[in-house]
């Protein structure tokens, strides 16, 4: 699945219908996803990886099919792993290049290991 990339538009704290914003220390399994079309997972710093685990929980345990968006301190180095853990969109930090992020997404077209969206390893898909 291709990760949709966008530049950060600043502070988006106003409530938006159909959008659930989760702090990085929230447990997504305790949230109601009824009527939710997008879940925004916050990266307070690029080194904080808890949102990756939240994305996997949303996809695998809760079966969430909507948009999972990465917001906050999102760098181009993270986008490939984000797509593998269930994110479908990301708002890059303002100083990050959209063009370079798109290039990063094209570097690898397949992986040996399974991931949040394709649980079977490559050898089992051949």
Secondary structure, 3 states (H helix, E strand, C coil): CCCEEEECCCCCCCCCCCEEEECCCCCHHHCCCCCCCEEEEEECCCCCCHHHHHHHHHHHHCCCCCEEEEEECCCHHHHHHHHHCCCCEEEECCCCCHHHHHHHHHCCCCCCCCCCCCCCCHHHHC
